[in-house]
Amino acid sequence: MSLPVAIQNLQCTRGAFRLGPLSLDVAAGARIAIVGPSGSGKTTLLRCLAGLERPDHGTIRIGDALVDDDATHASPAERHLGLVFQDGGLWPHMTALQHLKFAAPGLSKQAAEELLARAGLADQTHQRPAQMSGGEAQRLGLVRALAPNPQVLLLDEPLRSVDVHQRDGLVLLVRTLCDERQVTSILVTHDRDEALALADYLAVMRAGQLVEQGPAIELLQRPRTAFTAAFLRGAACLAANRDGDGRVRTAFGTLAADTGEGDGDLRLVVFPGEVATTDDANAPAGRVLATLPADGDGLRVRVAIEDQIVIARADTAPTGTTAHLCLTGRPRLLPWSLPR
């Protein structure tokens, strides 16, 4: 049985930016989010999958079909994908019902109306996009993409234009409809919360490369790179400089090199809550930026140290503009990124 999506050695150069080479397999029924900061290449990758960009090299297979290689480039219509844009990508002259009938000509009027009702659009059947709220337009974009029963659904930051109080409803709708229809979904986003709400598997990108990939819970609990820890968990990544004797100097002391992974650019990774204020005047100090209440007892103190911000736990508010800090857990050294 073929994978719904299989990407091998994909490369795509646009001006000074280069995507890849990268490879990614997506299992049937998976919910995967391709995440990374702006400029990491995730949107270029999505456009290559959708057929909106032609790669320079590599192969893309969707189901049993080879849709891209050095000699082949299937059109977007030939790929039989659903695509949900940031702004819905709706046609301004069409009503909600006409959107679904155009996207899936074989769909009966009753089935189209039932799908609109599932999306909370029963009273918007004859409305055009300009007459809808942002959330309603985004739900229409979703059901329009799903109406032809695609094997794979591509989502380009679908929650961006949706009000915060409407997001949970849209998340539930996406997951429910994809599960019912056994649709594989691929999301691209720079929003960690959006990724974790809509996907169970993550692929982290930086500078056109896949940094690491795996189940979301594993990448959150045990990231292999400092970049992933910073992007997904808001970890502070402090300088870690190797000595000639195999040890590593950090702001929180000298550590054995075997506590790190790999031989590349190491960082001391500190997750929120893994550092506390201390009365030890010899401990490293940082500039206090803000003091906030914590969940339960105590306080959270935002402290700038080196070029990073750490969230320190404290029993009482710092009295001055600086605070001394200590680690409350085992030091964690990680490479900034894995070797290619």
MIVOBA-699488 format. One record per residue (C-alpha): residue in three letters; x, y, z. Coordinates in pm, 1 decimal, always signed. Last residue first. Layout:
# MIVOBA-699488
VOGU,ala,X,Y,Z
...
***
This chain:
# MIVOBA-699488
VOGU,arg,+2283.8,+1690.8,+783.5
VOGU,pro,+2413.8,+1743.6,+1137.2
VOGU,leu,+2139.3,+1805.7,+1394.0
VOGU,ser,+2055.7,+2161.2,+1498.4
VOGU,trp,+2137.8,+2385.3,+1793.7
VOGU,pro,+2299.5,+2085.8,+1962.3
VOGU,leu,+2157.6,+2005.0,+2306.3
VOGU,leu,+2291.0,+2038.6,+2659.4
VOGU,arg,+2044.2,+1985.1,+2944.5
VOGU,pro,+2142.3,+2058.4,+3304.0
VOGU,arg,+1954.7,+1841.2,+3556.4
VOGU,gly,+1681.2,+2037.1,+3729.8
VOGU,thr,+1631.2,+2340.2,+3953.4
VOGU,leu,+1890.1,+2561.2,+3786.2
VOGU,cys,+1995.0,+2864.8,+3986.8
VOGU,leu,+1941.9,+3237.7,+3933.5
VOGU,his,+2045.7,+3568.2,+4085.7
VOGU,ala,+1807.2,+3857.7,+4021.0
VOGU,thr,+1869.6,+4210.8,+3896.9
VOGU,thr,+1668.8,+4534.7,+3904.3
VOGU,gly,+1625.5,+4525.8,+4279.5
VOGU,thr,+1401.4,+4374.2,+4545.4
VOGU,pro,+1314.4,+4055.0,+4360.1
VOGU,ala,+955.0,+3945.3,+4432.4
VOGU,thr,+913.1,+3662.1,+4680.6
VOGU,asp,+884.4,+3283.9,+4651.1
VOGU,ala,+1037.2,+3282.7,+4302.9
VOGU,arg,+1018.6,+3067.4,+3990.4
VOGU,ala,+1224.5,+3184.2,+3697.3
VOGU,ile,+1111.6,+3235.4,+3336.9
VOGU,val,+1421.0,+3283.5,+3123.5
VOGU,ile,+1481.4,+3546.1,+2855.7
VOGU,gln,+1782.2,+3511.6,+2625.9
VOGU,asp,+2064.5,+3729.7,+2493.6
VOGU,glu,+2289.9,+3673.6,+2798.5
VOGU,ile,+2041.3,+3662.5,+3086.2
VOGU,ala,+1713.0,+3855.2,+3076.3
VOGU,val,+1479.6,+3761.3,+3364.0
VOGU,arg,+1104.1,+3714.2,+3360.0
VOGU,val,+997.0,+3635.2,+3717.8
VOGU,arg,+709.8,+3400.2,+3789.5
VOGU,leu,+573.3,+3416.9,+4142.3
VOGU,gly,+480.0,+3188.4,+4428.5
VOGU,asp,+183.9,+2972.2,+4514.4
VOGU,gly,-63.3,+2826.3,+4266.9
VOGU,asp,-25.5,+2917.8,+3899.8
VOGU,ala,+229.3,+3197.8,+3909.3
VOGU,pro,+176.5,+3570.8,+3958.6
VOGU,leu,+395.9,+3799.7,+3749.5
VOGU,thr,+725.8,+3981.9,+3796.0
VOGU,ala,+869.2,+4159.6,+3492.9
VOGU,leu,+1197.7,+4240.3,+3319.6
VOGU,val,+1452.4,+4157.7,+3591.1
VOGU,arg,+1807.1,+4179.1,+3455.8
VOGU,gly,+2016.5,+3867.6,+3501.5
VOGU,ala,+2251.9,+3717.8,+3755.6
VOGU,pro,+2462.3,+3401.9,+3765.8
VOGU,ala,+2508.4,+3259.4,+4116.6
VOGU,asn,+2782.9,+3399.9,+4340.4
VOGU,ala,+2538.4,+3620.1,+4535.7
VOGU,asp,+2343.6,+3311.2,+4641.0
VOGU,asp,+2001.5,+3444.7,+4746.4
VOGU,thr,+1833.7,+3240.4,+4470.5
VOGU,thr,+1578.0,+3287.8,+4194.5
VOGU,ala,+1456.1,+2975.4,+4022.9
VOGU,val,+1520.3,+2790.6,+3695.6
VOGU,glu,+1348.8,+2490.4,+3536.9
VOGU,gly,+1004.7,+2656.1,+3531.3
VOGU,pro,+1024.2,+2760.0,+3166.3
VOGU,phe,+1264.3,+2521.9,+2988.8
VOGU,val,+1638.6,+2580.0,+3001.8
VOGU,val,+1857.3,+2452.8,+2716.5
VOGU,leu,+2234.0,+2499.7,+2747.1
VOGU,arg,+2337.7,+2525.1,+2385.2
VOGU,leu,+2581.5,+2322.4,+2174.4
VOGU,asp,+2704.7,+2408.8,+1824.4
VOGU,gly,+2807.8,+2075.8,+1677.1
VOGU,asp,+2977.3,+1766.5,+1816.4
VOGU,gly,+2673.1,+1555.7,+1891.9
VOGU,glu,+2454.6,+1532.6,+2198.1
VOGU,gly,+2533.3,+1690.7,+2532.8
VOGU,thr,+2573.5,+1549.3,+2882.7
VOGU,asp,+2889.9,+1379.3,+2755.2
VOGU,ala,+3059.1,+1718.0,+2745.6
VOGU,ala,+3076.7,+1733.5,+3123.9
VOGU,leu,+2948.0,+2063.9,+3255.4
VOGU,thr,+3109.9,+2387.9,+3368.2
VOGU,gly,+2884.6,+2630.8,+3550.7
VOGU,phe,+2545.1,+2795.9,+3517.3
VOGU,ala,+2646.8,+3060.3,+3261.0
VOGU,thr,+2794.4,+2776.0,+3056.6
VOGU,arg,+3137.7,+2620.8,+3001.1
VOGU,val,+3154.4,+2276.8,+2837.8
VOGU,arg,+3405.2,+2003.4,+2916.9
VOGU,gly,+3610.9,+1792.8,+2678.3
VOGU,asp,+3954.7,+1905.9,+2797.7
VOGU,gly,+3991.6,+2164.8,+2519.8
VOGU,asp,+3696.5,+2357.6,+2650.5
VOGU,arg,+3362.1,+2368.0,+2470.4
VOGU,asn,+3140.9,+2676.1,+2491.8
VOGU,ala,+2770.7,+2653.3,+2581.2
VOGU,ala,+2576.7,+2975.4,+2519.8
VOGU,leu,+2220.0,+2983.1,+2650.0
VOGU,cys,+1907.2,+2850.8,+2478.3
VOGU,ala,+1596.5,+2968.3,+2665.8
VOGU,ala,+1306.9,+2730.7,+2605.5
VOGU,gly,+981.4,+2856.2,+2455.1
VOGU,arg,+855.2,+2498.1,+2429.6
VOGU,leu,+801.2,+2443.8,+2058.3
VOGU,phe,+1042.3,+2694.6,+1903.0
VOGU,ala,+1308.2,+2698.3,+2173.9
VOGU,ala,+1312.8,+2321.2,+2227.0
VOGU,thr,+1310.5,+2265.9,+1850.3
VOGU,phe,+1610.5,+2496.0,+1803.1
VOGU,ala,+1792.5,+2334.4,+2095.8
VOGU,thr,+1780.1,+2003.5,+1915.1
VOGU,arg,+1680.1,+1648.1,+2004.7
VOGU,pro,+1352.4,+1749.0,+2166.9
VOGU,arg,+1240.4,+1509.1,+2440.8
VOGU,gln,+909.7,+1616.1,+2596.6
VOGU,leu,+773.2,+1843.3,+2324.7
VOGU,leu,+923.9,+1649.1,+2036.2
VOGU,glu,+796.8,+1323.9,+2185.3
VOGU,ile,+442.3,+1454.0,+2244.2
VOGU,ala,+422.3,+1589.2,+1888.6
VOGU,pro,+511.8,+1255.2,+1730.8
VOGU,gly,+824.4,+1289.7,+1516.5
VOGU,gln,+1031.3,+1523.1,+1303.0
VOGU,glu,+1364.3,+1701.0,+1318.8
VOGU,val,+1543.4,+2000.0,+1165.1
VOGU,leu,+1387.7,+1969.3,+818.2
VOGU,gln,+1574.0,+2219.0,+603.2
VOGU,gly,+1484.7,+2536.2,+415.7
VOGU,ala,+1630.2,+2772.0,+676.8
VOGU,arg,+1453.9,+2599.0,+968.4
VOGU,met,+1178.3,+2339.1,+964.3
VOGU,val,+1016.5,+2124.4,+1234.1
VOGU,ala,+803.1,+1828.6,+1123.8
VOGU,leu,+530.3,+1752.2,+1377.3
VOGU,tyr,+290.4,+1463.7,+1433.7
VOGU,asp,-38.2,+1481.1,+1627.4
VOGU,ala,-178.0,+1781.9,+1443.9
VOGU,leu,-460.5,+2036.0,+1467.6
VOGU,ala,-435.3,+2176.8,+1820.8
VOGU,leu,-58.4,+2126.9,+1853.0
VOGU,ala,+8.1,+2305.9,+1525.0
VOGU,glu,-225.4,+2595.4,+1605.8
VOGU,asp,-59.5,+2636.9,+1945.3
VOGU,arg,+288.3,+2640.4,+1790.7
VOGU,asp,+197.3,+2910.0,+1536.7
VOGU,his,+446.4,+2921.0,+1247.3
VOGU,thr,+206.9,+2713.2,+1039.7
VOGU,val,+183.5,+2451.2,+766.5
VOGU,leu,-80.4,+2180.5,+802.7
VOGU,ile,-90.8,+1841.4,+629.2
VOGU,ser,-407.7,+1637.6,+674.1
VOGU,thr,-471.9,+1274.8,+573.6
VOGU,val,-844.4,+1224.4,+519.2
VOGU,gln,-1023.9,+925.3,+666.4
VOGU,arg,-1363.2,+1087.3,+591.6
VOGU,glu,-1486.6,+1066.2,+949.4
VOGU,asp,-1144.6,+1150.0,+1090.8
VOGU,cys,-1097.9,+1449.1,+860.0
VOGU,leu,-1447.6,+1576.0,+943.4
VOGU,thr,-1393.8,+1547.9,+1319.2
VOGU,arg,-1043.2,+1697.6,+1322.2
VOGU,val,-1135.2,+1997.8,+1110.8
VOGU,leu,-1463.2,+2062.6,+1296.4
VOGU,leu,-1299.6,+2035.9,+1639.2
VOGU,val,-1030.9,+2285.1,+1538.9
VOGU,leu,-1296.3,+2519.9,+1396.3
VOGU,gly,-1494.9,+2514.0,+1720.5
VOGU,asp,-1183.7,+2568.0,+1930.8
VOGU,arg,-1081.9,+2864.5,+1717.1
VOGU,gln,-1399.9,+3069.6,+1744.9
VOGU,his,-1314.3,+3248.6,+2072.3
VOGU,val,-971.3,+3340.9,+1935.7
VOGU,asp,-1115.4,+3509.4,+1627.4
VOGU,val,-1036.9,+3333.8,+1299.1
VOGU,ser,-813.8,+3489.7,+1032.8
VOGU,arg,-501.2,+3298.0,+1132.8
VOGU,leu,-679.0,+2969.9,+1209.9
VOGU,pro,-628.2,+2809.1,+868.0
VOGU,glu,-247.1,+2853.3,+867.3
VOGU,asp,-218.3,+2693.3,+519.2
VOGU,leu,-401.7,+2360.8,+537.2
VOGU,leu,-349.0,+2083.0,+281.6
VOGU,leu,-605.2,+1800.5,+284.3
VOGU,val,-509.5,+1461.0,+139.4
VOGU,gln,-728.3,+1182.2,-0.5
VOGU,pro,-981.2,+1434.2,-123.8
VOGU,asn,-1352.9,+1374.6,-63.7
VOGU,pro,-1485.3,+1626.2,-323.9
VOGU,ala,-1659.5,+1825.2,-43.0
VOGU,leu,-1350.1,+1845.0,+180.1
VOGU,ala,-1202.5,+2162.5,+28.5
VOGU,arg,-1545.0,+2330.0,+18.4
VOGU,val,-1598.6,+2220.3,+378.7
VOGU,leu,-1280.7,+2398.4,+487.3
VOGU,gly,-1328.7,+2717.2,+287.9
VOGU,leu,-1682.3,+2743.6,+425.6
VOGU,arg,-1545.1,+2712.6,+779.6
VOGU,gln,-1297.6,+2991.8,+699.1
VOGU,ala,-1574.7,+3215.5,+565.7
VOGU,glu,-1782.8,+3157.4,+878.8
VOGU,gly,-1488.9,+3246.7,+1102.2
VOGU,gly,-1413.4,+3564.6,+910.9
VOGU,ser,-1777.2,+3671.8,+928.3
VOGU,met,-2001.2,+3626.2,+626.0
VOGU,gln,-2176.7,+3867.1,+387.6
VOGU,ala,-1861.2,+3930.2,+185.2
VOGU,pro,-1829.3,+3553.3,+137.2
VOGU,arg,-2169.3,+3520.9,-39.3
VOGU,gln,-2484.5,+3407.9,+139.9
VOGU,his,-2731.8,+3154.6,+1.1
VOGU,thr,-2644.8,+2867.1,+234.7
VOGU,gln,-2554.3,+3095.1,+526.1
VOGU,asp,-2833.0,+2982.9,+764.2
VOGU,ala,-2708.2,+2623.2,+769.2
VOGU,leu,-2348.6,+2740.5,+810.2
VOGU,gly,-2257.1,+2570.6,+1138.0
VOGU,ala,-2001.2,+2348.5,+967.2
VOGU,arg,-2221.6,+2041.1,+996.6
VOGU,ala,-2501.5,+2251.5,+844.5
VOGU,leu,-2283.7,+2326.2,+542.2
VOGU,leu,-2223.0,+1953.4,+500.3
VOGU,glu,-2595.8,+1881.8,+523.4
VOGU,glu,-2668.5,+2151.9,+264.8
VOGU,ala,-2416.2,+1998.0,+26.3
VOGU,ala,-2559.2,+1649.7,+77.6
VOGU,gln,-2911.7,+1779.5,+6.7
VOGU,lys,-2801.0,+1968.7,-305.2
VOGU,ser,-2636.1,+1651.6,-434.2
VOGU,leu,-2258.2,+1636.7,-478.1
VOGU,gly,-2151.5,+1527.0,-825.4
VOGU,pro,-2017.0,+1871.2,-914.4
VOGU,ala,-1781.3,+1873.6,-612.5
VOGU,ala,-1592.5,+2206.7,-599.6
VOGU,phe,-1863.0,+2386.9,-800.4
VOGU,lys,-2145.1,+2240.5,-592.4
VOGU,leu,-1964.4,+2327.5,-269.4
VOGU,his,-1899.0,+2687.5,-364.4
VOGU,gln,-2249.6,+2724.3,-508.3
VOGU,leu,-2398.5,+2634.8,-169.1
VOGU,ala,-2190.8,+2901.7,+6.0
VOGU,thr,-2292.2,+3161.2,-252.0
VOGU,met,-2060.2,+3251.0,-536.5
VOGU,his,-1951.7,+3595.0,-662.2
VOGU,pro,-1669.0,+3644.2,-410.0
VOGU,trp,-1490.9,+3313.7,-482.7
VOGU,leu,-1326.4,+3191.7,-163.0
VOGU,gly,-955.4,+3157.8,-87.3
VOGU,gly,-1033.4,+3090.6,+280.8
VOGU,asp,-805.3,+3370.0,+401.1
VOGU,gln,-522.7,+3147.6,+524.1
VOGU,phe,-589.4,+2896.8,+245.3
VOGU,val,-753.6,+2554.3,+268.9
VOGU,leu,-649.0,+2309.2,-2.4
VOGU,gly,-809.8,+1973.4,-76.9
VOGU,leu,-606.5,+1750.2,-302.7
VOGU,his,-697.1,+1559.1,-617.3
VOGU,arg,-348.3,+1599.4,-767.4
VOGU,glu,-470.5,+1652.4,-1123.3
VOGU,ala,-633.5,+1985.6,-1036.6
VOGU,pro,-303.9,+2121.8,-899.0
VOGU,ser,-128.7,+2036.0,-1227.6
VOGU,ala,+103.4,+1736.2,-1246.7
VOGU,his,+471.4,+1809.7,-1301.0
VOGU,thr,+678.2,+1527.9,-1449.3
VOGU,ala,+1023.7,+1506.7,-1608.0
VOGU,asp,+1253.7,+1585.8,-1312.4
VOGU,asp,+997.5,+1445.6,-1069.8
VOGU,asp,+656.2,+1554.3,-953.3
VOGU,val,+305.1,+1404.7,-943.9
VOGU,leu,+388.5,+1033.0,-923.6
VOGU,ala,+50.2,+881.3,-850.2
VOGU,asp,-13.1,+582.8,-623.8
VOGU,gly,-112.4,+798.5,-328.1
VOGU,ile,+46.2,+1137.5,-373.9
VOGU,arg,+407.0,+1096.5,-482.7
VOGU,ile,+656.9,+1382.3,-487.8
VOGU,thr,+1002.7,+1338.9,-637.4
VOGU,gly,+1326.1,+1534.5,-633.1
VOGU,his,+1469.2,+1828.2,-826.7
VOGU,asp,+1399.6,+2187.9,-922.7
VOGU,pro,+1055.2,+2178.2,-765.9
VOGU,arg,+756.4,+2321.1,-954.7
VOGU,glu,+541.0,+2555.7,-748.3
VOGU,leu,+158.9,+2564.9,-732.7
VOGU,gly,+143.6,+2185.5,-758.2
VOGU,ala,-15.4,+2149.8,-413.9
VOGU,leu,+284.5,+1964.4,-273.2
VOGU,cys,+522.5,+2227.2,-413.1
VOGU,arg,+305.6,+2502.2,-264.6
VOGU,leu,+318.4,+2327.9,+74.0
VOGU,leu,+698.6,+2306.6,+58.5
VOGU,thr,+721.4,+2674.7,-33.2
VOGU,thr,+494.0,+2751.8,+263.0
VOGU,lys,+721.7,+2556.6,+499.2
VOGU,gly,+1041.0,+2715.2,+373.7
VOGU,ser,+1188.1,+2852.5,+698.8
VOGU,gly,+1122.0,+3214.1,+599.3
VOGU,ser,+878.5,+3282.4,+881.8
VOGU,pro,+949.4,+3052.0,+1174.4
VOGU,gly,+888.3,+2678.4,+1166.8
VOGU,val,+617.2,+2416.2,+1163.4
VOGU,ile,+504.2,+2142.8,+926.3
VOGU,ala,+201.3,+1999.3,+1102.6
VOGU,ile,+96.5,+1638.5,+1052.2
VOGU,arg,-239.9,+1472.4,+1107.7
VOGU,ala,-195.9,+1118.5,+980.8
VOGU,gly,-474.6,+919.0,+817.2
VOGU,ala,-234.3,+731.1,+593.7
VOGU,ala,+128.2,+797.3,+683.1
VOGU,val,+323.4,+1100.0,+562.0
VOGU,asp,+677.7,+1045.0,+435.2
VOGU,leu,+923.9,+1334.1,+425.1
VOGU,ser,+1250.4,+1391.5,+238.4
VOGU,leu,+1453.1,+1709.5,+215.2
VOGU,pro,+1710.5,+1868.3,-13.8
VOGU,gly,+1593.8,+2114.3,+75.2
VOGU,leu,+1440.8,+2455.0,+6.7
VOGU,arg,+1679.5,+2721.0,-119.5
VOGU,phe,+1624.3,+3093.2,-85.9
VOGU,ala,+1841.1,+3347.6,-271.0
VOGU,gly,+1600.0,+3369.8,-562.5
VOGU,arg,+1361.2,+3075.2,-545.9
VOGU,thr,+1533.7,+2738.6,-529.6
VOGU,cys,+1337.1,+2414.3,-483.3
VOGU,gln,+1485.9,+2082.2,-380.2
VOGU,leu,+1305.5,+1761.5,-284.2
VOGU,asn,+1520.1,+1458.4,-202.5
VOGU,gln,+1215.9,+1229.7,-166.0
VOGU,ile,+861.0,+1329.0,-72.5
VOGU,ala,+598.2,+1059.5,-10.4
VOGU,val,+235.0,+1152.1,+52.9
VOGU,pro,-65.8,+919.3,+92.5
VOGU,leu,+178.7,+629.9,+139.4
VOGU,ser,+143.6,+338.9,-98.3
VOGU,met,+0.0,+0.0,+0.0
***
